[in-house]
Amino acid sequence: MIPHLVIRTDGAARGNPGPASLGAALIDGSRSDARSPSAPPDATISEALGIQTNNVAEWTGVVEALKLAHRLGAEVVDLYLDSKLIVEQLHGRWRVKDAKLAPLHAEAKALLGRFRRWSATHVPREQNSTADRLANEALDRVAAGGPMRVARARRVAPAE
């Protein structure tokens, strides 16, 4: 169980729409380096999504990361995303106009409601390189005949 997670997600599409994927890095929020863009993740998701738009891939990354955070027992999540669109839509400052994104937005908001507290912060793309790498690994892995989804979680020692 990790009560607080820092989450970095990204989506990729080679073409728009085109072969798409997501990457997510989840870091134990109690670690001193948790907010560092170079912090090694405690859990990751790298998943190919088939043919999608970049925005669908970005939103799916958020949804899948929130599902994993819930399974890991998080009560607090802090999202760091290089998609200003998603950050603004999560906070309700921008409307969700694209019909393909509305169900993903609704699912993300419902998942966020399971946490005691959440935040979403826009960061420059270069501060999201781990999630970007995971998304691109998924596309390369599937192109080479590998699995669509790889998710990993390191065992975290219980707090004393």
C-alpha positions in Angstrom: 0.0 0.0 0.0 1.3 3.4 -1.0 -0.9 6.2 0.5 0.5 9.0 -1.7 1.5 8.7 -5.3 3.1 11.2 -7.8 1.9 10.2 -11.3 3.4 11.2 -14.6 1.6 10.1 -17.7 1.9 10.6 -21.5 0.3 9.4 -24.7 1.8 9.0 -28.1 0.4 8.6 -31.6 2.5 8.1 -34.6 0.2 9.9 -37.0 -3.0 11.5 -35.6 -4.8 9.2 -35.6 -2.2 6.5 -35.9 -0.7 3.7 -33.8 -1.0 5.0 -30.3 0.2 4.2 -26.8 0.4 5.3 -23.2 3.1 5.5 -20.6 2.6 6.0 -16.9 5.2 6.3 -14.1 4.0 6.2 -10.5 6.3 7.2 -7.7 5.8 6.8 -3.9 5.0 10.4 -2.7 6.9 9.9 0.6 10.2 9.7 -1.2 12.4 12.8 -1.1 12.8 12.7 -4.9 9.1 11.9 -5.7 8.6 15.2 -7.6 11.8 15.1 -9.5 11.3 14.4 -13.2 14.1 11.9 -13.1 12.8 9.9 -10.1 12.8 6.2 -10.8 9.2 4.9 -10.7 7.8 2.4 -8.2 5.2 1.3 -10.8 4.9 1.7 -14.5 2.5 1.0 -17.4 3.5 0.8 -21.0 0.6 0.0 -23.3 -0.2 0.1 -27.0 -3.7 1.2 -27.8 -4.1 0.4 -31.5 -5.1 3.3 -33.8 -6.2 6.3 -31.8 -5.7 10.1 -31.7 -3.0 11.6 -29.5 -5.6 13.1 -27.1 -7.3 9.7 -26.6 -3.9 8.2 -25.8 -3.2 11.0 -23.3 -6.5 10.6 -21.6 -6.3 6.8 -21.5 -2.9 7.2 -19.8 -4.5 9.2 -17.0 -7.3 6.7 -16.6 -5.0 3.7 -16.5 -2.6 5.3 -14.1 -5.5 6.3 -11.7 -6.8 2.7 -11.8 -3.4 1.4 -10.8 -3.0 4.1 -8.1 -6.3 2.9 -6.6 -5.2 -0.7 -6.7 -1.9 0.2 -5.0 -4.0 1.8 -2.1 -3.3 5.5 -2.8 -5.4 8.0 -0.9 -3.7 11.1 -2.5 -2.5 11.5 -6.1 -0.6 14.3 -7.7 -0.6 14.2 -11.5 2.1 15.9 -13.5 1.1 16.0 -17.1 2.6 17.7 -20.2 -1.0 17.9 -21.6 -2.3 21.4 -20.8 -5.6 20.3 -22.3 -6.1 17.5 -19.8 -5.0 19.6 -16.8 -7.4 22.4 -17.7 -10.3 19.9 -18.4 -9.7 18.0 -15.1 -10.0 21.3 -13.2 -13.1 22.3 -15.2 -11.6 25.4 -16.7 -11.9 24.1 -20.2 -14.9 22.2 -21.6 -14.6 18.7 -23.1 -15.8 19.3 -26.7 -14.6 16.2 -28.4 -17.1 13.3 -28.1 -14.3 10.7 -28.1 -12.8 12.4 -25.0 -16.0 12.9 -22.9 -16.2 9.2 -21.7 -12.5 9.2 -20.7 -12.9 12.6 -18.9 -16.0 11.2 -17.0 -14.1 8.0 -16.1 -11.0 10.0 -14.9 -13.2 12.3 -12.8 -15.0 9.3 -11.2 -11.7 7.7 -10.4 -10.4 10.9 -8.9 -13.4 10.9 -6.6 -12.1 7.8 -5.0 -9.1 9.6 -3.6 -9.1 11.8 -0.5 -7.2 14.5 -2.4 -5.8 15.0 -5.9 -4.0 17.6 -7.9 -3.1 18.0 -11.6 -0.2 20.2 -12.7 0.9 21.0 -16.2 4.7 20.5 -16.7 6.9 21.1 -19.7 7.4 18.1 -22.0 11.0 17.6 -21.0 9.9 17.0 -17.4 7.8 14.1 -18.5 10.5 12.0 -20.2 9.9 8.8 -18.3 6.2 8.5 -19.2 7.1 9.5 -22.8 9.7 6.8 -23.0 7.2 4.2 -21.7 4.7 5.2 -24.3 7.2 4.9 -27.1 8.5 1.6 -25.8 5.0 0.2 -26.1 4.8 1.2 -29.8 8.3 -0.2 -30.5 7.6 -3.4 -28.5 4.3 -4.2 -30.4 5.9 -3.4 -33.8 8.5 -6.1 -32.9 5.8 -8.6 -32.0 5.8 -8.1 -28.2 2.9 -7.7 -25.8 0.4 -4.8 -25.9 0.7 -4.1 -22.2 3.5 -4.3 -19.7 2.8 -3.1 -16.1 5.3 -3.4 -13.3 5.3 -2.5 -9.6 8.2 -2.7 -7.3 7.6 -4.2 -3.9 7.4 -1.4 -1.3 8.4 -2.1 2.2 5.7 -1.4 4.8 6.2 1.7 6.9 7.4 1.1 10.4 
